[in-house]
């Protein structure tokens, strides 16, 4: 699986995420798919951060990462780890 393959299916992944958890969908819909090395999917939020304020959502973000990885596994049949830059 290549990054381009994940990009091709990203809308399907987001639609499935939305069906399960709207808050998680809101957290990831503006992410850019930065890289994928076969295991680690790196999401880039640099554009969205310029509009946000400083808040601590680490506990919620972990839950959202688990849900996103589950949806990717369901849609693409691959296991990934999510990191953000």
N, C-alpha and C positions, 0 to 999 in steps of 0.2 A: 504494500500500500504506500502510495506517495502522497505528498501534500496536495498535489493537484486533484487526486482522487477524493480526498476529504473535502476540498473546496467544491468539487462537483456536487457533493451530497450535503453540503453545509445547510442549505435551506430545508432539506428533509429532516436533518438532525434538529434544527431549530424548531421546526413545526412539531416534531415529536416531543421536544422539551416543553414547548408551550402547552401541549395537551396535558402534560404531567404537572407542570409547575410554572405559572406565569412569572413569578418573581425570579426564578432561575433563568427563564427566557430573557427577561429584562436585563439581567446581569451579563448575559453573553451575546445578545443580538448585535451589539456594536463592536464586538471583538474582531480583530484582524487575525487571520491564521498566519502566524509568522514563520513557523518551521515545524517540521516533523521528522524525527530521526528513526522512525520505525517503532518507537515506544513512547517518546515524550512529544506531546503536542504543545507548542508554545503559542500562547495567545497574546497579542499586542493590544493594549488599551491606551496607548500614548495619546491618541486623538481624543478619546472620551475623557481622559483625566483633566484636560485643560478646562472642562466645563464643570467638574465636580469639586466638592469641598473635602476637607480632611475629616473622614469618619472612620471608625473602627468596625469593620464587618468581617473580621477574620473567621469567626465561628460560623457565620452564615455562609461565607465563601467556601469553606470546606464542604458543607452540605451540598452546595451548588456544584462544586467540582465532582463530587461522588455521583450526583444525578447526571451531569453531562457525560462523564465517562461511561455510565450505564447506558445512556441513550446512544452514544457512539458505538458501543459494543452491540447493542440491539440492531442498529441500522447497518453497520459496516462489518460486524463480526470480527472486530479487532479490539484489543485491550490497549488503552493509552493511559499515560499519566499527564495531567494538565499542569503547566506552569504559566505564570503571567509575567510579562515584562512591561 
